[in-house]
Amino acid sequence: MIEKALSGSRRYWTWITVLILFIIVGFVFYLRQLSIGLGITGMGRNVSWGLYIANFTFLVGVAASAVIVVLPYYLHDYKLFGRITVLGEFLAISAVVMTTLFIFVDLGQPERVLNIILYPSPRSLLFWDMVVLSVYLILNIVIGWYTLDAEHKSIAAPAWTRPLIIISIPWAISIHTVTAFIYSGLGARPFWLTALLAPRFLASAFASGPSLLIILCLIIKRFTRFDPGREAIRKVALVVTYALCINIFFFLVEIFTVFYSSLPEHLGYFRYLFFGLNGHASLTPWIWFSMVLAWISLILMLNPAVRKNDTALAVVSIAIILSIWIEKGIGLVVAGFIPSPLGEIFEYSPTLPEILISTGIYSLGLLILTVLFKVATAVKAEH
């Protein structure tokens, strides 16, 4: 089936070329980072996680969100999602590849990855994060490719894929739960020290990931011969609406607990994030912008007319993705370091090399996604 990705219009090959150019630029800057060190980034001793880990956290949620189409279709025989299930699985593949690369570039010496493999420690959450992400990637590749191949040949999917599908459903939940545990297990960082972090991660994932799937489905509908199905997109939009409600509720619960209890070790982080601290407020405009986007998006998504209008739905979906990326990415990761355990304030902002390396990784992810979607849409258009 892969040969279907080798034919396409001029627009298709132009898009591929642009992505490859961004990948090359990102790789050149990564080689510079590898030569000079992480000193070319905005990170340092006091803020050691930045744009790379923010993207890692966000994309793990995108990968996990594939479960919202896999579970209804395979477990409950919800035929409406039959056209888009493989798209969700292929989106998960691309997202997991990008999460792995963001971890890779965040390491000053990438060969340190081998330490997890050569010296595995079951007590390490990073070890378990590697395990769940690797297995989840393999599951989605096998399930997505073999079910699509069966559809291409007009035969039933192999029986052995059924157990893998059942395993992949709780596994999708596990990848983001383990990611949340990496943060909440750091007792010296009270901003992340909350049992609500894992549920918040999952709620935000089920809002942002499906929003991205909606946008991709609308693009496919517009530029290919395959129609993912209007009603399927509407149902995914409904899931996004519920997930966004829950995500906002969880965030408000966190805000109430922190400000009502007024525990100093927790309060400082939230004061910095929302109001600034001692004249430092670089993240404050971003987090308020995220909150405004979230509330406006929720109000609009509660209106059925918006969910039925493709243009309005696309705009709101972009707003949801942007809102959650800010709140769950930069807002969550960087704010956890400010102030430091000693009460010092060292602010962070990404540098141009960081941005270009991140752009290169996203371009590689989009390249993988484009190829997989090209194959999937070609097969489905035939049937």
Number of C-alpha atoms within 10 A of each C-alpha: 14 10 9 15 16 11 11 10 7 9 10 14 13 11 13 17 13 12 22 16 13 20 22 15 16 24 18 16 19 21 12 14 20 16 10 11 14 20 10 17 19 19 21 14 7 16 21 15 19 25 24 25 20 22 22 22 25 26 27 27 30 31 33 31 30 29 24 20 25 24 19 16 18 17 12 9 12 13 12 18 24 18 19 23 23 24 23 28 27 26 28 29 25 24 27 25 21 26 26 17 18 23 16 16 20 21 15 15 12 12 9 12 13 10 11 15 12 9 9 13 13 9 8 11 17 17 16 20 18 17 14 19 25 15 14 23 21 13 20 25 16 15 22 23 19 15 17 19 18 13 17 16 11 10 10 10 16 12 8 9 16 14 9 14 21 14 13 24 19 13 19 25 21 20 25 28 21 19 23 23 19 16 21 20 15 12 11 14 20 20 25 24 17 15 12 15 21 20 16 22 23 26 23 30 31 28 29 29 29 28 28 20 22 25 20 18 22 20 13 17 16 11 11 12 13 19 18 24 16 14 12 19 25 19 15 20 25 18 18 27 24 16 22 25 19 19 23 18 14 19 15 12 12 16 13 12 14 20 15 9 10 12 11 11 16 18 19 22 24 21 15 21 25 16 18 17 18 8 9 15 16 16 22 19 14 18 22 17 15 22 17 14 19 24 16 13 21 20 12 17 23 15 11 12 12 19 23 16 11 17 13 14 24 21 13 23 26 17 20 28 23 18 25 25 21 23 22 22 23 27 21 20 25 23 24 22 25 25 22 17 13 6 10 11 18 14 18 23 16 15 13 13 19 25 16 19 25 24 18 25 25 24 22 23 22 19 20 19 19 20 17 25 19 21 21 27 23 18 18 16 13 10 10
